[in-house]
């Protein structure tokens, strides 16, 4: 086990005290499916703690869960899947996949993960993306 090096803390980025929401990183999170809710919501929870602004897009059931939890989630915007491209230009990076359906598990209303990923990679090659 490695010992924690406190000098690494000094290298962390500290936002300016006069900065405001959205000036210190924006992430578009495209995740979740009708079957997989938790992984999408976990990714949202973590991302909202380390990124200044999170645009969250999932299937309608997950979007409703997040809308209901807005008391906890104040660090972003819930984006319907058909509006993803409206937010891509604004996002600094895009995370695709936590909880998206497997090819054999697609239900009505789910996205085909590979088709969605390939489409966005082709259309936005300059964006930083993780899958």
PyMOL commands that set and color helices and strands:
alter all, ss='L'
color gray80, all
select helices_A, chain A and resi 6-11+38-50+60-68+81-88+103-105+113-123
alter helices_A, ss='H'
color red, helices_A
select strands_A, chain A and resi 26-30+53-57+76-78+93-96+128-130
alter strands_A, ss='S'
color yellow, strands_A
deselect
rebuild
show_as cartoon
